[in-house]
Amino acid sequence: MAKQKKPIHRVQMTEGKRNIIHQLLEEYDIQSAEDIQDALKDLLGGTIKEMMEAEMDDHLGYEKSERSDNDDYRNGYKHKQVNSRYGSMEIEVPQDRKSTFSPQIVKKRQKDISDIDQKIISMYAKGMTTRQISETIEDIYGFETSESFISDVTDKILPQIEDWQNRPLDEVYPILYIDAIHYSVRDNGMIRKLAAYVILGINTEGKKEVLTISVGDNESAKYWLSVMNELKNRGVKDVLIICADGLTGIKEAIAAAFPKTEYQRCIVHQVRNTLKYVPDKDRKAFATDLKTIYQATDEKKALAALERVTEKWTPKYPNSMKRWKDNWDAISPIFKFSTTVRTVIYTTNAIESLNSTYRKLNRQRSVFPSDTALLKALYLATFEATKKWTSTIRNWAQFDIEKYVKNRNRLRFKGNDVVDEVCDVGEITA
């Protein structure tokens, strides 16, 4: 999809604008573009003051030149430093005797009027550190922003993250991918590794959707059961396949929460783990042989291929194929499905493209200051990545996924009530 060009501002001169410009040139000795910005900064400060004076008139119920019986009255000005898109500037805020005046044009405790918040959040989303953002703001706008200020700005999205994490989900997801990426996080002066667990769903329309992101360090059946139950509480009633690497306790948790859901060991991770310690000279040939296993037409032929590949490569790499035999119960479910469905399952482009976005965060930040900072960065990176997700995944139109979901030996729900049982899993391979 072609990137949309930003609209170009075209100046349309009017007689009124020309008069303003002439007055500006007469009032200020303008010799450069920088002089123009200084003049605009001065005018901005004056305009803000006049608007605040009007607000004070409305607050007191009478204008500055009028007399009134009101026991509240003007009480001078308070000088306030604010940041604008023209740089840092000092403004005069009118005060009242009772200190009840609350200006709206520049609110109490507001230090920025440049709409810099969204710019900071945008830079944070692109993986920039608080220090890099602070330096960039100073370079562009000429005023300092502390790292704590930037952290406070990005904290404003925490309620948004909470709402996103608790939003209702679809009742049916044909495929869920679960993956983990590890980050270094500072905790009480110590640096420890934390995993960010991402659940990516493919909905019935074949579109990708990040369901949730959780940050933690405790993989266990209990932990994963809480994650699965959270999905159920958000409306998920049926999942055809959950594809994940060998996360501790994941298989048991899936069996408890979604007893009829197929747990599929991620084929791509399985292949990568096999080839991890294989030298370049043998890697291509070894990878080609592995394809004969997971691309076999049925499980019987896949097992025969597994024996051939094991026999061929075990003399050179004794432990390389051990995981295939040990994990076969989690690898073999793929053979219950048609070739088209299998391709969707083991082709993990959907989650790999997302992971590449997350890995950029590691390249920008060697250590995150907290797990909250990590969660903010992950959420914003997810938001940036998913803006481009407008089309269905490849080959989705070649089969009716709802048929695969319905045609299983399992309970079907309407609301919270069981309405019937549907047919045997064997039908999905027909």
N, C-alpha and C positions, 0 to 999 in steps of 0.2 A: 504494500500500500504506500502510495506516494506521500511524502511528508507535506503537510499543509503549510503554505507560506503565510507568514504573519501579514496582516493588512498594512499597506503603506499609507501613512498619514499625508494627505495632500493639503497644503495650505490654501485656504480660500480667503482672500483679502476682502475686507469690507471697509467702508469709510470710517466706521467706528474703530476698527482695529488699527487703521493707519493713524488716526488721531492719538490712540494710546501709545503706539510706537514712537511717534514724534515727541510726545510728552516724556516718554522714557529716555529718549536720546538727549532731550534738553535737561532733564533732572540729573542724569548720571553721565559721567565722562566715559562712555563705552568705547573701548578700543579693541576688544577681543571677545571670544565666546565665554571666557572665564568671567569677564566683566558683566556680561549678560546674566550669568548665574548668580553673581554677587548681588546684582540689582534685583533679581527675582526673589532672592532670599530675603532681602530687605523689605520688599513689597509683601512677601508672604507673612513676615512677622507683623507688619503694620495691619494687614488684612485680618489676621487672627485676633489682634488686639481690638480692632473695631467690632468684630463679630462677638467677642467676649463682652464688650461694653454693651452691645445690644442685648445679650443674654442677661447681663446684670440689670438693665432697665426692666426687662420682663420679670426678673426675680423679685425686684423691689416694688414694682408697680408704678414707677415714675422715672422720668428721664433725668439725666445728670443736671440739667439746668433748672429743673423744677423743684418746688418745695413740697414736702409731704409730712403728714402726721405719723408716718410709719416709724416705729422705734428702731428699725434696722436701717442702716445707711452705709454708703461707700466708705471704705477704710483703707485707701491707698492701693498699692500694687505689690505683688510678690514676683520676684524675678525667677524664672524657670528655664533650665537648659533642656532643649529638645533636639532630636535628630530628624532632619528632613532629607529629601532626596537631593537638596542643594548643599548638604553638609550640616554641621552642628550650628545651632543658633540659640540666642537668648530671647525669650518673650516675656511680656509683662502681663500677669494675670490679675485682674481686678479682685479686690477682697471686700467683704462686708463685715460689719461690726460683730455680728452674731456667728460668723464663720459657717453660715448655712448655704452659701452659694456654691453650686456644683456645676462648673462649665461642662458643656457637651462637645464643643469644637475640639478642645484638648482636655480630656478628662483628668481628674485627680490621679496622680501617680503614673499617668501616661508619659513616657519619655520619648516615644517615637511616633512620628506622623508621616513616615515615608513609605508605609506599607511594606516595611522591611521584613515583617514576620513571614510572609509568603515566600519571599526570596530566600530567607534562611532555611525554611522547611524544604524548598526546592533543592538547595545545595546539599542539605543533609540527605535527601532522598537519593542524590547522585553519589553518595558515599564519602563526601568530604567530612573531615574531622572538624570539631569545634574550633580548633586553632586555625585550620585552613580557612574556615568560614569567616572568622574574626579578621584575619589578614586581608581577605578578599573585600570585605565590607569597608575596611579602612582604606584600601587602595582605590576603590571605586567612589565611595561617598565621603571619605576624609574624616570620619569619626570612629572612635574606638568602641568596640563591643566586647565585653568580657565573655569568657567561655561559660561562666555561670549564667549570663544573660541569654546566650544562645541555647543553653540547656533548658532554661525557663520557657523560652519561646517554643521549642520542640515538645516540651511537656504538655502544651496545649492540645496536642493530638491524642493524648492518652485516653480521654473519654471516647474519642472517635475510634480508637483501637478496641476499646472494651465493647462498644456497640457492634463493631465489625466481628469480633470474636464470638458474640452472642446472637448474631443475626439468624433468622430462620433459614433452614436449608431445604433442598428438594427432598421429596420422599424416596426417590430412587436414584442411585448412582451406579451405572454399569461397572465402572472401574474407579478405584481409588489407588493412588500411588502414595506411599509413605517413604520419606527419605530424611536423612539427617546430615547437617553440615556443622562442623565444629569451629568454635571461636574461642579466643582467649579473652577472659573477662576479669577485671580487677574486683576483688572481694575482700574488704577489710585489710587492705595493704598487700594481699596475696593475689597472685595471678593463677587462675585455674581454667581448665577447658570446660566449656559448656556446649551442649548440643542444641541446635535449633531444629526441631522436628516439624517438618512441613507435610501437610496432607493436601494433595492435589486431586481433585475430582474431575472425571469426565462425565458430563451430564447426558441425559437421554438425547439431546440434540447434537452431541458430539463436540461440545465446547468445553474448554478448560476453565476450571474455577478453583482457586485456592480456598479450601474450606477453613483451615485454621493453621496457626503457627504457635508452637509452644517452646519455651526455653527451659531446659532443665538438665540435670546430670544423673537422674536415676531411672535407668531402663529396668523395668520389671513387668511381670504379668499384671500386677496390681496397678502400676502406672498406666499401662496401655489399656487396661479395662476401663479406667476412669476416662481416658481419651475417647474410647469407643462409646461409652455411655453418654458422654457429652454430645457426641454426634447424634445419638438417638434422641436425647432431650431437645435437640434443635430441629427435630423433625425427620431425620433419616430413618427409614423403615426397612430398606432393602438395598443391599450391595451385592453385585454379582461376583466381582473379583477384587480382592485387595492385594496389591503387588508391593512387596517390600523386600529389603535385604534382611539378613539374619539378625534383626533387632531382638534383644533379650526379652522373652515373654510375649512377643507379638502374636505368635501362633495361638497360644492358650487364650489370650484376651479376645481374639477374633472368634474363636470357637465358643466362648462364653457369651459374647454380646450378639454376634450374628452367626448362629450355629450352622446355617446352610450356605454361608458365603465361602467361596473358594479362596484359600490363602495361596498365593503364587510367589515363590521366591523369584526375585528380580533376575532375569536371565542376563541382562547386561552386566550387573554386578558380579554374577557368577562367573561370567567369561573373564571379566577384568581381574578378579581374584585369582583365577587359574593362570592367567598370563603375566601376573605381577612380577614373578621371578624368572620368567622365560626370556633369554637373550633375544635381541633384535633379529638375529640370523634365523631363528626358529619360530618367531612369533606369528608371522603371516601364515605359515603352513599349519601351525598348531590351531590358530583361529579358524582356518578353513575346515579342519577336521571337527572342531567343536560344533560348527554349523550343522554337520550331519546328524548331530544328536537332537538339538532343539528345533530343527527344521524337518525332522522325520515326519512321515505321514500319520503315524500312530505310535503309541507307547511301546508296542512290541518291537517295532523297527528302531525306535529310539534307544531301547535297552541293548539291542544288538550293536548299534553304532557306539554306544557307551563302552561296551566290551572291547570293540576294535580300537577305539581311540586310547583307552586305558592301556591295552596291551602294547600299542605302538609307542607311547610316550613315557610310560612308567620307567623303563630302563634309564632314560636320560633325566627325567624329572619325577622321582619316586612318589612325591606327595602331591603332585599337581592335580590329580584326578580324584583324590580321596573325598573332597567335599562334594563332588557330584554324586557319589554313591551314598555318602552319609546324609545328604539333603534331598535324595531323590523323591521322597514323599511330598516335599514342598516344591520341587521342580516339575514333577509329572502332571499336575492338574492341567497344565496348558494343553495337553493332548486330548482333553475332553471337548475342546472347542474346534471350530472350523479353522482352516488356514488363515482366512481373512481376520478372524477374531484374534488368533494367535499373534499375527503381525502387529496388531494394535497393542497387544499386551507387552511383547518383548521389545518393541521399538519405543524406547523411552524418551524420544525427542521432546515430548510434552514437558517432562520434569527436568530434563537436562538443560534446556534453554533457560528455565527458571533458576536452576542451580548456578548457571554461569553468571547470572545477575547477582546472586547471593555471594559468590566467590569474589566478586569485585570489591565487596565490603572488606574482605580480609586483606586485599591488596592495599586498600586505602588506610585501614586502621589495623595496626598490629595487635593492639589491646583496646577493648571497650571499657569505659570507666565503670559500667555497671550492667546488670542483666536488663534493666529498664532501657538503658541507652541502646543495647543490642536489639531489643524488641522494637523500639521506635525505628531504628535503621532498617530492620527486616520488613516492617509494615510499609514504610515509605518506598522501599525498593520493590516490594510486591505491587504496590499501587502503580508505580511507574511502568513495571513490566506488563501488567495485565491490561493497561490502556490499549495495547496493541492487539489484544486477543479478540478479534472480531470474526474470525472464520472457524469452521469445524476442522477437526484433525483429519489427517489424510486417510482415505479409504473408508471413512465412516459411512458414507452413503451406500456402500456395497452390501450392507446387511441391516436388518431390522433389529436393533438392539433390544427393544422392548420384548420381542419374542424370546430372546435369550433369558431375560429376566423372569418372564412369566412362566416359561416352559421348564420349570424345575420342580422337583419334588419338595415343595416347601409351602408354608402358610402364606396366604395373601391377605392383606389388610385393607379395610375400609374404615378410615378414622382410626380408632383404637380397637376395633372389633375384628376378629378373625371371621372371614366370610366363606372361605373354602380352601381346599388344597388343589394344587395344579399338578401337572403330569411329570413324568420322570426325567431326570437329567439327560438320559440317553437321547431324547428328542432334540437337544440343542446341537447335536453333531450331525443331524440329518441334512 
